[in-house]
Amino acid sequence: MTSLDMCLACGGGLLEEVADLGDSPVLAGALFPDRESARNAVRGELKLAVCLVCGHVQNTAFDPGRVQYDVTYDSSLHFSGTFQQYADELVKQLVDWYDIRGKHVVEIGSGKGDFLAAIAEAGGNTGTGYDPTVEPSTTIPGVTLVQDYFRPGDETDPYDLLVCRHVLEHLGDPAGLLSPLAASAPREALHYFEVPAAEFNFGPDGLWDCIYPHVSYFSAGSLAALMRRVGFSAMSLRPSFHGQFLSVEAPVTDGPERDVSAAALESTAVAQHISLVRGFASRWQGAVLSWRDEIAALREKGETVAMWGAGSKGVNFLNAVDPRGEIPVVDINPRKAGHHLPGTGNEIGTPDSLVGTNVSRVLVTNPAYREEIEGQLAMLGVSSDVALV
């Protein structure tokens, strides 16, 4: 296990503390059967530091022993039309651009199997997915889901494409996964990696993205540094999904010395990102205090506020702003209905539970979904204002 006093991206030791966000539920995507167990969810500290060499941000207080993923964890976004469109376009891109047809695909962190199922169907492919949150009863034609973590060497058949989406940020030692993977991977295989973009996480619209399960916050510079360090050459490193993700399409090189995405590592770009990160703590604290006051003022006027979205951003916002769990919460994922959110204990309802209520304002944590949510509220006949938090 790599020390968290060293940069998890470039391996350097020049880290500067930039934010102490207190404690937070260790699993923002976990679902609880009742309010009491939800409010007693395990918590951990969020202490962020930035690498002064590559701009990488990491939680130096992270304790991997606190995080235990199981089938109760559900971070699927595929119930959203907005996200599903993005996922469909990504599947088409990988299948068409790289001719992934009649081939074998491995996915690390396959979740409930949604993405792997789509790429198998689109190209007539077979697939193997690894994730401890897999439902044992899940069956997908041509796809095998393994209810466990992926370890380099687990794959028994040569693969043509390896997909690893939103996993690297969860690892206490991402290079420990990637280095042996690069060393043992088939020479002609394509590797697709995707992580949240730190440029968005620490910008004005990404205040609620710092959650305990994310050890790392990759910028373009730090992700490029990690890829170069472990032996991958980035064919493409670019922002995706409204600038909220970073995507890398990478083959294996013959050694770690080959440069990748040099522009992302330019000192000016790294310095600008470090400056953005240094200002994050004051922006976050200001937003927390402002929303606490705003919600209190609305309640004094007899108005009700609801939160749309029981994902990690919503959990983070509610733990900071609504610690007593008083705000109604709805989500379009039917698997979440009736469960409770970690830390605050808010019960999750379906969107139609807002019909006939006196909710005057619906809070949304992600700008990418605002238009979709406004349309769904209109279809339900709910005339609430929508506010981006």
C-alpha positions, 0 to 999 in steps of 0.5 A, a space after each residue: 500500500 502506497 503512503 498517502 504522504 506521497 502523491 498517488 499520481 506522480 509519486 512525488 512527496 510535495 503535498 500541501 494541505 488545502 482543505 479539512 472538510 470534517 467527517 463524512 459517510 464512508 460509502 455515499 452510495 450505500 442504502 440503509 433500511 431504516 433511519 437509525 442505521 443510516 444515521 449510524 453509518 460509518 464515517 471518515 475524515 476528509 483532509 485534502 492535500 494537493 501535489 505541487 508537482 502534478 496538481 493531484 489532490 488526495 484525501 490524506 486521512 483515507 483509511 481503506 479498512 473503513 470502506 466495504 463494498 457489497 450489494 447494498 451499494 448502488 451508484 448506477 446512473 443509467 436510469 437518467 436519460 441524460 446519463 444513458 445518452 452519454 453511455 450509449 454514445 460512449 459504447 458506440 464510440 468504442 465499438 465503431 472507432 476500435 471495431 470492438 465486434 465479436 471480441 472479449 471485453 473485461 470491465 473493472 468495477 462493472 457495478 450492476 453490469 449495465 455498461 458491460 451489457 450494452 457494449 456486449 449487445 452493441 458489438 456481439 461481444 462477450 464480457 467479464 465484469 468484476 465488482 463486489 456489488 454485483 447481484 448474484 442473481 444477475 444474468 446477462 447474455 454473453 457476460 459473466 459477472 464476478 462478485 469480487 474485486 479485479 486483480 491483475 492476472 484474474 482474466 483467464 482469456 485474452 481481452 481486446 478491450 479493458 474498461 475501468 470507469 470510476 474506479 481509480 479514484 477509489 484506490 489507495 494505490 492506483 499504480 498498484 493496479 495499473 502497473 501489473 496490468 500494463 505489464 501483463 496486458 495483451 499487446 494489441 488490447 485497448 484500455 479505456 479509463 474514466 475518472 471524475 475531472 478534478 477541474 470540475 470537482 473543485 470548480 464553482 459547479 462541483 462543490 459537492 464532489 468531495 466524498 470519502 470513497 474518493 481517495 483521489 481527484 485526478 486533473 488532466 495533468 495528474 491523470 497523464 502523470 499516472 498513465 506515464 508512470 505506469 507504462 500506458 501511452 494515452 492515445 486520447 486524454 480529454 474531458 467528457 460528460 459536460 466536462 465532469 469526467 476525464 477519459 483516456 484511451 490507452 494502448 500498452 507501451 514498451 516501457 514507462 519512459 514514453 511521454 503522454 499528454 504533454 500539454 496536460 503536464 505544462 507548468 502553467 496548467 498545473 499551476 492554474 489547477 493548484 490555484 483553483 484547489 487552494 480556493 476550494 475550502 473557502 468556497 465550500 464553507 461559504 456555500 454550506 453556510 449560505 444554503 443553511 441560511 437559505 433553507 432556514 429562511 424558506 422554512 420560516 416562510 412556510 415553504 418546503 424544500 426537496 432534494 432531487 437525487 440520492 447520489 453521492 453529490 446529494 448525500 454530500 450536500 445533505 450531510 453538510 447542510 441538512 445533518 438532521 435529515 429533514 429535507 425530502 429526497 427523491 430519486 429516479 432509481 427505483 431500487 433506492 425507493 424506501 431506503 435511507 441515506 447514510 449520515 443524515 437518514 433522509 428517506 428516499 422517495 420516487 419523483 411522483 411523491 412530490 405530486 400534491 405536496 407544497 414543495 416550492 423549491 427542488 434542489 439539484 446538485 448536478 447542472 448536467 441533469 437540470 433540464 431533464 429534472 425540470 422536464 420530469 417535474 413538468 410532466 408530474 404537474 409539479 410547479 416547484 422552482 429548480 435551484 442548482 446548489 
